[in-house]
Amino acid sequence: MSYDDHLDRALEETDASSSASRFSLPDPSLRADGNFTLLENLDDIVTRLNRDTDHVVKYLQSELGTAASLDDGRVRLTGSFKQSRVREALEAYADDFVICPECTLPDTKLVEENGTTYRQCEACGERTRAGS
């Protein structure tokens, strides 16, 4: 078997082009607490997103249409929320602020310039306005 045949076979078996295997969010761990919903694994989520905690919490407040407060590595959301709704909001955050629209890799950082936030990809160099 030639080198090219081996390479083709290896690429078929590993699917190295898939960025979904490199980036996945942990499932939100929610707990009801009276009129509040606690997102208990915020630290894990923020670490995976590689973003500032306050930025993620502000986005969640806006996306879920509620008030939120930080409490020892977790978020207290006013109201009752299902895990699927919180997960949708976190996936929307990743699409808007983390995943590069050009190469679909999560290797981005947020850059502030003249009052505008840009998502700068460290893998392909693409620079796009964050949140769009």
Beta strands, then each sheet from edge to edge (+ up, - down):
strand 1: 30-33
strand 2: 36-39
strand 3: 68-70
strand 4: 75-78
strand 5: 108-113
strand 6: 116-121
strand 7: 127-129
sheet 1: 1+ 2- 4+ 3-
sheet 2: 5+ 6- 7+
end
